[in-house]
Amino acid sequence: MDPVFILIAVAIGLAAGVFVGRGLGKGRGDASAAKIAEQEAEKIRTAAKAEVDAIKQAAEVEGKEAARKRKAELDDELKGRKAELAKREEQLGQKEREIERARKDAERRASELEKKERSVDGRIKQADTAVEKAEAAQAEARKKLEAVAGLSEEQARKKLEDEVRASALQSAAVEIKRIEDDAAKEASARAKTIVATAIQRFASEFVHERTVAVVPLPSDDLKGRLIGREGRNIRALEAATGIDMIIDDTAEAITISCFNPVRREVARLAISALVADGRIHPTRIEECVRKAEKEVDKVCKEAGEQAVFDLGLHRVHPELVKNLGRLKFRQSYAQNVLLHSVEVGYLAGLIAAELGANVKLARRAGLLHDIGKSVDHEQEGAHADVGAQLCRKHGESPKICQAIAAHHGDESGPKPESLLDHIVAAANSLSAARPGARREQLASYIKRLDDLEAICRRFTGVERAYALQAGREIRVMVMNDQVDDAQAIVMSKEIARAIETEATYPGQVRVVVVRETRASDYAR
């Protein structure tokens, strides 16, 4: 209990005692009662005083105990701080000793560096003196040499450079020729074996490229019904199928034009169904188009499944199978793209078997290499990149996607790196370059040959240039008095690089530089 509170209570008790005593004295009115009250009050005062003394004594004891404890705590805290200060003094002393050692070490190193610098300065001066003497001797020797040779320094340098360049060019040409001959012998034999084995084990038919379809009509009267009142039927057909319908003077036939082969097929089936049914109006047109779309989707699925089955592949995503089937309605040059993809799959498998690679993986990559052409009307980018993204989206392995993206080796896309990439690229080139696989317009073909010959005639010393084998070989005739054997080899390299940079051509172009020496005389 608080001592101040106790003292206040005792004072209140004393006052109450006095008040009670006085009240009793007044009540009784006699001296004895007052005396008794006084005695009682004295007892209360005595007891209160004793209690106050006891409280004071207890408070003093408690204060002394608290002071002793506080002193002990302060002593402990002081000892801890003294110990910490001693420890810090020790650490500071250690750091001062380390700094002193580092300073002495730095002074020692600075002294050594200064000695070395003085030594190096002396050597530099000696070297400068020696260089000056050597330059003076060299200048003197150069003057004597020019006087003896009868050539200036610039003339002698140019002559030496010409001789070294000619010698290096000759040596390089001979070495290039030797390396090319060795590599050509080995590569030619191996490549011929692989290509011949792959081609002789597979053959395929080809079809003509088309961007239009012709629908026969029983009579010309149906043309007016297909057009409809104010053209409503033809507008409904074009809107539902996304094609252009051409109705001209051709007897009993109409033409469907569309770059998307699947839409063109849907339109052909829908129009054929409308013509057979005879009921032609917008509602019926929409029904026939929906039915034709289902039929085409079914055909695409079956064609894709058949292609996968023919190549013996498994676990191909259904969406990829459907997109493969859509290639059935698409042509590239003179090739049906689905047949071309199957052919590339077979060829890639055969080449992989000859090289000891994974046949299943090569067939899978070959079959899917052109799948981007099934959706490239709907997505931006080259069909190789689109196809790789599509296959990656549907769970094909990274090796397959890389082979698809690199099968053309364009500058804008990735280059073939692994063996699988080169196998797919080679199989694609074989399928596209075989006789009858592709056709092109005569004008563009002739222009390409003219461009190749013009590039060759641009070089100094070229007399004539002829493009052979449909532009796959260029034969260059050079003047023997302007171009020697070494220069002919170098010229073939330069012409090949120029063709790669400037010309556009399929496959590869072989450059042959021909130099001949003729001697003639007359017998009289």
Residue pairs with C-beta under 8 A, 6 or more apart in sequence:
3 55
3 56
3 59
6 51
6 52
6 55
7 52
7 55
10 48
10 51
10 52
13 44
13 48
14 41
14 44
14 45
14 48
17 40
17 41
17 44
17 45
18 41
20 37
20 40
20 41
21 34
21 37
21 38
21 40
21 41
22 37
24 33
24 34
24 36
24 37
25 33
25 34
25 37
27 33
28 34
142 153
146 152
146 153
146 156
149 156
151 159
169 486
169 487
169 490
170 486
172 490
173 485
173 486
173 487
173 489
173 490
174 486
176 489
176 493
177 489
193 354
194 351
194 354
194 355
195 430
197 350
197 354
198 347
198 350
198 351
198 354
198 427
198 430
199 347
199 430
199 434
201 346
201 350
202 343
202 346
202 347
202 350
204 339
204 342
204 343
204 431
205 339
206 334
206 335
206 336
206 339
206 436
206 437
207 331
207 334
207 335
207 336
207 339
208 331
208 334
209 331
209 332
209 333
209 334
209 439
210 331
211 257
211 258
211 259
212 246
212 255
212 256
212 257
212 264
213 255
213 256
213 264
213 265
213 267
213 268
214 253
214 254
214 255
214 256
215 253
215 254
215 255
215 256
215 268
215 271
215 272
215 275
216 252
216 253
217 223
217 252
217 253
217 254
217 275
218 252
218 275
219 252
220 251
220 252
222 275
222 280
223 247
223 254
225 233
225 280
226 233
226 234
226 237
226 245
226 247
226 254
226 271
226 274
226 275
226 280
227 233
227 234
227 247
228 234
228 235
228 236
228 280
228 281
232 282
233 280
233 281
233 282
233 285
234 245
234 247
236 282
236 285
236 286
237 243
237 245
237 267
237 270
237 271
237 285
237 289
238 244
238 245
240 270
240 285
240 286
240 289
241 258
241 263
241 266
241 267
241 270
241 289
242 258
242 260
242 263
243 256
243 257
243 258
243 263
243 264
243 267
244 256
244 257
244 258
245 254
245 255
245 256
245 257
245 267
245 271
246 254
246 255
246 256
246 257
247 254
247 255
248 255
254 271
256 264
256 267
256 268
256 271
257 264
258 264
258 267
259 377
260 377
261 329
261 330
261 331
262 296
262 300
262 326
262 329
262 330
264 329
265 292
265 296
265 329
266 289
266 292
266 293
266 296
267 289
267 292
269 292
269 295
269 296
270 285
270 288
270 289
270 291
270 292
273 288
273 291
273 292
274 280
274 284
274 285
274 288
277 284
277 288
296 329
297 322
299 325
299 328
300 322
300 325
300 326
300 328
300 329
301 318
301 321
301 322
301 325
302 325
303 324
303 325
303 328
303 338
304 320
304 321
304 322
304 323
304 324
304 325
304 326
305 321
305 325
307 324
307 325
307 338
307 341
307 342
307 345
307 367
308 316
308 321
308 324
308 367
310 342
311 342
311 345
311 346
311 349
311 363
311 364
311 367
312 360
312 363
313 360
313 363
313 364
313 367
316 364
317 394
317 395
317 396
319 394
320 368
320 371
320 390
320 391
320 394
320 396
323 371
323 374
323 375
323 390
324 338
324 341
324 367
324 368
324 371
324 374
325 338
326 374
327 336
327 337
327 338
327 341
327 370
327 371
327 373
327 374
328 336
328 337
328 338
330 336
330 337
330 338
330 373
330 374
331 337
332 340
332 370
332 373
333 432
333 437
333 438
333 439
333 440
334 436
334 437
334 438
334 439
335 431
335 432
335 437
335 438
337 370
337 373
340 370
340 431
340 432
340 437
341 366
341 367
341 368
341 369
341 370
341 371
342 367
343 431
344 366
344 367
344 369
344 370
344 424
344 427
344 428
344 431
345 362
345 363
345 364
345 366
345 367
345 427
346 363
346 366
347 366
347 426
347 427
347 430
347 431
348 362
348 363
348 365
348 366
348 423
348 424
348 426
348 427
349 359
349 360
349 362
349 363
349 366
351 362
351 423
351 426
351 427
352 358
352 359
352 361
352 362
352 363
352 420
352 423
353 359
355 419
355 423
357 419
357 420
357 423
358 420
361 397
361 399
361 400
361 420
362 420
362 423
362 424
362 427
364 396
364 400
365 399
365 400
365 403
365 404
365 420
365 423
365 424
366 423
366 424
366 427
366 428
368 387
368 391
368 396
368 400
368 404
369 384
369 387
369 403
369 404
369 407
369 424
369 428
370 383
370 387
370 428
371 387
371 390
371 391
371 404
372 382
372 383
372 384
372 385
372 386
372 387
372 388
372 389
372 390
372 404
373 383
373 387
375 386
375 390
376 382
376 383
376 386
379 386
379 389
381 389
382 408
382 410
382 412
382 413
384 404
384 405
384 406
384 407
384 408
384 410
384 413
385 405
385 413
387 404
387 405
388 401
388 402
388 404
388 405
389 401
391 400
391 401
391 404
392 398
392 401
399 418
399 420
402 414
402 417
402 418
402 420
402 421
403 416
403 418
403 420
403 421
403 423
403 424
404 424
405 413
405 414
406 413
406 414
406 415
406 416
406 417
406 421
406 424
406 425
407 416
407 421
407 424
407 425
407 428
408 425
408 428
409 415
409 416
409 425
416 422
416 425
429 507
431 437
432 438
432 506
433 506
433 507
438 506
445 470
445 471
448 471
448 503
448 504
448 505
449 467
449 471
451 502
451 503
452 465
452 467
452 471
452 474
452 499
452 503
452 505
452 509
453 465
453 466
453 467
453 474
455 495
455 498
455 499
455 502
455 503
456 462
456 465
456 474
456 476
456 495
456 511
457 464
457 465
458 498
459 476
459 491
459 494
459 495
460 482
461 478
461 479
461 482
461 483
461 487
461 491
462 476
462 477
462 478
462 479
463 477
463 478
463 479
464 476
464 477
465 474
465 475
465 476
465 477
466 474
466 475
466 477
467 473
467 474
468 474
468 475
471 505
471 509
472 507
472 508
472 509
472 510
473 509
473 510
473 511
473 512
474 495
474 499
474 509
474 510
474 511
474 512
475 512
475 514
476 491
476 492
476 495
476 511
476 512
476 513
476 514
477 514
478 488
478 491
478 513
478 514
478 515
480 515
480 516
480 517
483 491
483 513
483 515
484 515
485 515
488 513
488 515
489 513
491 513
492 511
492 512
492 513
495 511
495 513
496 509
496 511
499 505
499 509
499 511
503 509
